[in-house]
Amino acid sequence: MPVMRYRDALNEALREEMERDERVYLMGEDIGVFNGAFKVTSGLLKDFGDKRVRDTPISENTIVGMGVGSAMLGLRPVVEIMTINFALLALDQVINHAATIHYMFGGQARVPLVIRMPQGAGHQLGPTHSHCFEAMFMHVPGLLVAVPSTAADAKGLLKAAIRDDNPVIFIEHEYLYGQRGEVPEGDDHLVEFGKAAIRREGADVTIVGISRMASTAEKAAKTLSQKHDIEAEVIDPRTLRPLDLDTILESVRKTNRVVVVEEGWPHGGVGANIAALIQEQAFDYLDAPVARVTGADLPMPYSKPLEQIAYPHEPQVVEAVLSTFRDL
């Protein structure tokens, strides 16, 4: 399989789906002439023209609203929001309209809309460009939420999202755009929503990593094996709505310990939700409380040293795992 960057895998997915279905079009700020803020849409304006790759004004609520309307009328728009923080300006269209129209109209209307947006810290972009809001969108019924952590999943999940008849919140991570990985060739590479990936098998503890934290969890698992003789099973949910809880529970019943790692805030986060589901459905299998590793409970600092300690790294994950083995 060819090796490519995460951003190039996304670009390939967009290109293949636009070639496959003339109803697919792109819309967003600077996605055309500028090739996208993170170059995901590079070359698509040249190849498909400005009717299908549309640069828009800076008005997120309007952009998403146009996407909702055109999706209801039979197109399959892919809207890019330049950063997930800016999606807050479009929450009316996302929550009150995209997520509810199918239900309000008794199933007579659908919204096959994909909203792509990057998130995450590490680039000194400050508190208005660096947060992780997957928990906010996961909270909303009617939306699907994808958080791919590898190039292969970025392509396969985006293609599946574009073909789905439901509105999809497709969250990418800024740090991952330059990361390389093997990506299957061909138009038939689709990744099923609601099916987690087991990135590493182990029998001693389960680590669930969200978005970039799946990679961080794998690094921590390697350290745990080499230095502490602890074999961790690493699970990447890949999608949060639907969530493949069965795979997580099966792992927990095997390992009897679990740590959930996310970059978002701790209160009401993805980890809090998964921890609650585990204790509800696998409590009798736990030998220790569910441990969580999260971002710091504060706005993301601009200062590089402060930013680095505001989101999780490998040592925090290792320490959280070790804490589940200590006497309670």
Legacy VTK file of the C-alpha trace (Angstrom):
# vtk DataFile Version 3.0
C-alpha trace
ASCII
DATASET POLYDATA
POINTS 328 float
0.000 0.000 0.000
1.224 3.515 -0.690
2.363 5.658 2.247
0.932 9.160 2.404
0.309 12.021 4.766
-2.984 12.299 6.641
-3.844 15.510 4.727
-3.155 13.831 1.383
-5.369 10.878 2.319
-8.204 13.326 2.987
-7.521 15.038 -0.322
-7.632 11.700 -2.120
-10.946 10.846 -0.463
-12.478 14.154 -1.562
-11.169 13.732 -5.099
-12.451 10.175 -5.447
-15.904 11.038 -4.111
-16.190 14.115 -6.354
-15.268 11.992 -9.370
-17.702 9.288 -8.297
-20.718 11.519 -7.605
-21.337 14.865 -9.300
-23.602 15.891 -6.410
-20.587 16.171 -4.102
-19.221 19.693 -3.796
-16.967 21.547 -1.356
-17.546 24.839 0.410
-15.531 26.836 2.933
-13.145 29.665 3.659
-9.961 29.688 1.538
-10.461 26.127 0.295
-10.148 27.028 -3.385
-7.591 29.593 -4.498
-5.567 29.196 -1.297
-5.896 25.363 -1.359
-7.184 25.273 2.218
-5.667 26.508 5.480
-4.074 23.067 5.983
-3.816 22.245 2.247
-6.347 19.419 2.410
-8.181 20.754 -0.661
-5.019 21.420 -2.670
-5.559 21.199 -6.442
-9.285 20.520 -6.291
-10.356 23.963 -7.555
-8.144 23.537 -10.611
-9.522 20.079 -11.368
-13.225 20.567 -10.564
-13.867 24.287 -11.036
-15.430 26.938 -8.841
-18.954 25.519 -9.002
-17.850 22.472 -7.024
-15.067 24.034 -4.945
-16.563 27.214 -3.552
-14.658 29.837 -1.579
-16.985 31.527 0.892
-17.074 34.686 3.013
-16.138 34.459 6.685
-19.549 33.511 8.032
-19.687 30.024 9.527
-23.404 30.059 10.304
-24.159 31.039 6.705
-21.791 28.433 5.257
-23.312 25.590 7.261
-26.826 26.883 6.596
-26.166 26.801 2.851
-24.860 23.279 3.274
-28.002 22.206 5.118
-30.280 23.702 2.466
-28.414 22.256 -0.494
-28.257 18.838 1.190
-32.028 18.881 1.674
-32.394 19.601 -2.052
-30.324 16.588 -3.103
-26.677 17.687 -3.169
-23.975 16.213 -0.947
-21.998 19.175 0.402
-18.720 18.910 2.291
-18.309 22.075 4.348
-14.936 22.982 5.808
-14.750 25.053 8.987
-11.225 26.432 9.316
-10.919 25.404 12.966
-13.336 23.703 15.328
-13.531 26.777 17.578
-15.149 28.667 14.697
-17.875 26.013 14.546
-19.329 27.630 17.657
-20.587 30.371 15.359
-22.582 27.779 13.411
-24.123 25.797 16.268
-27.623 27.019 15.452
-27.444 25.464 11.996
-25.668 22.334 13.234
-27.819 21.525 16.267
-31.189 23.146 15.544
-31.310 22.287 11.854
-28.834 19.736 10.456
-29.347 17.347 13.376
-33.136 17.698 13.620
-34.583 18.171 10.122
-34.934 14.457 9.353
-36.987 14.063 12.535
-38.983 17.295 12.271
-40.139 16.332 8.779
-41.060 12.787 9.763
-38.286 11.257 7.685
-39.348 13.018 4.462
-36.163 15.112 4.303
-32.544 14.131 4.781
-29.378 16.161 5.321
-26.409 14.299 3.749
-23.958 16.966 4.923
-20.338 16.553 6.046
-18.777 19.272 8.181
-14.990 18.941 8.286
-12.956 20.775 10.906
-9.537 20.510 12.542
-8.930 20.729 16.276
-6.199 20.277 18.838
-3.203 21.857 20.506
0.505 21.912 19.779
0.890 24.752 17.288
0.714 27.778 19.612
-2.544 29.005 18.130
-4.042 30.080 21.425
-7.407 29.406 23.048
-9.585 30.332 20.065
-7.949 27.844 17.673
-6.751 24.896 19.757
-9.523 23.227 21.686
-11.095 19.785 21.284
-14.879 19.863 21.137
-15.782 16.328 20.090
-17.765 15.879 23.322
-19.981 18.832 22.434
-21.025 17.331 19.104
-21.192 13.785 20.483
-23.869 15.071 22.848
-26.292 15.839 19.981
-28.675 13.136 18.688
-29.040 13.192 14.912
-25.341 13.786 14.250
-22.633 11.255 13.429
-19.172 12.089 14.800
-15.883 10.785 13.373
-12.403 11.303 14.884
-9.880 9.485 12.640
-6.337 9.107 13.984
-4.557 7.529 10.997
-4.213 8.386 7.313
-6.025 5.202 6.297
-8.959 5.942 8.580
-9.029 9.579 7.501
-9.619 8.475 3.930
-11.956 5.584 4.658
-14.119 7.432 7.165
-14.390 10.570 5.015
-15.531 8.546 2.019
-18.083 6.749 4.194
-19.236 10.082 5.646
-19.810 11.608 2.212
-21.909 8.624 1.147
-23.990 8.623 4.347
-27.424 10.233 4.320
-26.992 11.687 7.817
-25.151 14.858 8.857
-21.591 14.005 9.887
-19.244 16.018 12.079
-15.813 15.027 10.773
-13.100 16.102 13.209
-9.479 16.062 12.105
-6.450 16.855 14.274
-4.030 19.587 13.247
-1.057 17.622 14.560
-1.962 14.613 12.430
-2.047 16.378 9.049
1.652 15.726 8.434
1.726 12.209 9.870
2.328 9.423 7.363
0.748 6.010 7.113
-0.202 3.252 4.704
-3.445 3.959 2.862
-5.316 1.387 0.774
-5.723 2.323 -2.866
-8.975 2.372 -4.752
-12.454 3.737 -4.523
-13.695 0.869 -2.354
-11.717 1.774 0.794
-14.471 2.618 3.265
-14.273 2.482 7.068
-17.514 1.551 8.755
-18.927 3.973 11.305
-19.376 2.430 14.747
-16.506 -0.042 14.458
-13.474 0.578 16.672
-9.914 -0.433 15.817
-7.747 -2.442 18.202
-4.381 -0.771 17.614
-2.496 -3.066 19.984
-3.547 -6.249 21.758
-2.842 -6.826 25.436
-4.210 -8.612 28.478
-3.366 -6.359 31.445
-5.109 -3.028 30.876
-7.291 -1.345 28.250
-6.356 2.130 27.007
-8.966 3.961 24.934
-7.434 6.836 22.968
-9.502 9.531 21.261
-8.251 11.177 18.028
-4.513 11.992 18.367
-4.534 10.368 21.800
-4.820 6.954 20.129
-1.244 7.471 18.927
-0.173 8.740 22.353
-1.760 5.649 23.909
0.237 3.371 21.592
3.485 5.061 22.650
2.530 4.688 26.292
1.675 1.011 25.752
5.126 0.406 24.309
6.773 2.026 27.339
4.577 0.023 29.721
5.630 -3.198 28.016
9.338 -2.410 27.956
9.730 -0.844 31.404
6.890 -2.248 33.532
6.048 -5.624 31.969
2.449 -4.463 31.486
0.775 -5.361 28.213
-1.851 -2.784 27.302
-4.607 -3.185 24.752
-5.102 0.062 22.828
-8.503 0.823 21.342
-9.201 3.643 18.902
-12.986 4.192 18.713
-12.635 6.051 15.365
-16.244 7.252 15.668
-17.978 8.575 18.785
-21.509 8.512 17.322
-22.055 5.684 16.840
-19.686 4.391 19.521
-18.462 0.809 19.346
-19.033 0.151 23.028
-19.066 -3.623 22.493
-15.381 -3.691 21.537
-14.461 -1.554 24.547
-16.471 -3.703 26.958
-15.052 -6.930 25.540
-11.554 -5.602 26.157
-12.388 -4.433 29.686
-13.819 -7.860 30.560
-10.473 -9.327 29.485
-8.100 -6.847 31.128
-10.173 -5.695 34.152
-8.592 -2.232 34.041
-9.173 0.731 31.763
-7.771 4.192 31.106
-9.481 6.649 28.750
-7.275 9.314 27.163
-8.588 12.463 25.502
-7.277 15.930 24.741
-10.523 17.695 25.608
-11.595 19.127 28.943
-12.435 16.737 31.820
-15.943 17.882 32.770
-18.591 16.283 30.563
-15.931 14.924 28.229
-15.733 11.839 26.046
-13.854 10.007 28.782
-16.546 10.802 31.335
-19.154 9.318 29.009
-17.149 6.164 28.303
-16.304 5.737 31.994
-19.999 5.929 32.890
-20.931 3.372 30.237
-18.213 0.982 31.422
-19.237 1.160 35.069
-22.873 0.665 34.090
-22.240 -2.362 31.903
-18.976 -3.931 33.097
-18.661 -2.887 36.742
-18.240 -6.426 38.055
-15.205 -6.943 35.804
-13.255 -3.922 37.085
-10.340 -4.436 39.479
-9.789 -0.674 39.753
-11.784 2.478 39.064
-11.842 3.706 35.476
-8.968 6.181 35.092
-9.132 9.227 32.852
-6.400 11.355 31.308
-7.606 14.668 29.871
-6.509 18.093 28.814
-6.127 20.716 31.528
-9.328 22.368 32.731
-8.456 25.798 31.337
-8.346 27.783 28.080
-5.418 26.643 25.939
-2.338 28.795 26.678
-0.381 30.456 23.890
2.965 30.023 25.671
4.737 26.957 24.274
5.829 25.502 27.640
2.373 26.049 29.125
0.654 24.625 26.057
2.768 21.485 26.265
1.598 20.740 29.801
-2.034 21.579 28.992
-2.670 18.432 26.962
-1.742 14.790 27.625
1.541 13.147 26.706
2.902 9.627 27.081
4.130 9.964 30.716
0.673 10.968 31.993
-0.856 7.922 30.318
1.801 5.611 31.770
1.216 7.039 35.251
-2.562 6.653 34.927
-2.130 2.993 33.965
0.248 2.342 36.854
-2.236 3.926 39.263
-4.787 1.216 38.390
-2.368 -1.443 39.671
-1.622 0.181 43.043
-3.362 -0.886 46.199
-6.656 0.916 46.599
LINES 1 329
328 0 1 2 3 4 5 6 7 8 9 10 11 12 13 14 15 16 17 18 19 20 21 22 23 24 25 26 27 28 29 30 31 32 33 34 35 36 37 38 39 40 41 42 43 44 45 46 47 48 49 50 51 52 53 54 55 56 57 58 59 60 61 62 63 64 65 66 67 68 69 70 71 72 73 74 75 76 77 78 79 80 81 82 83 84 85 86 87 88 89 90 91 92 93 94 95 96 97 98 99 100 101 102 103 104 105 106 107 108 109 110 111 112 113 114 115 116 117 118 119 120 121 122 123 124 125 126 127 128 129 130 131 132 133 134 135 136 137 138 139 140 141 142 143 144 145 146 147 148 149 150 151 152 153 154 155 156 157 158 159 160 161 162 163 164 165 166 167 168 169 170 171 172 173 174 175 176 177 178 179 180 181 182 183 184 185 186 187 188 189 190 191 192 193 194 195 196 197 198 199 200 201 202 203 204 205 206 207 208 209 210 211 212 213 214 215 216 217 218 219 220 221 222 223 224 225 226 227 228 229 230 231 232 233 234 235 236 237 238 239 240 241 242 243 244 245 246 247 248 249 250 251 252 253 254 255 256 257 258 259 260 261 262 263 264 265 266 267 268 269 270 271 272 273 274 275 276 277 278 279 280 281 282 283 284 285 286 287 288 289 290 291 292 293 294 295 296 297 298 299 300 301 302 303 304 305 306 307 308 309 310 311 312 313 314 315 316 317 318 319 320 321 322 323 324 325 326 327
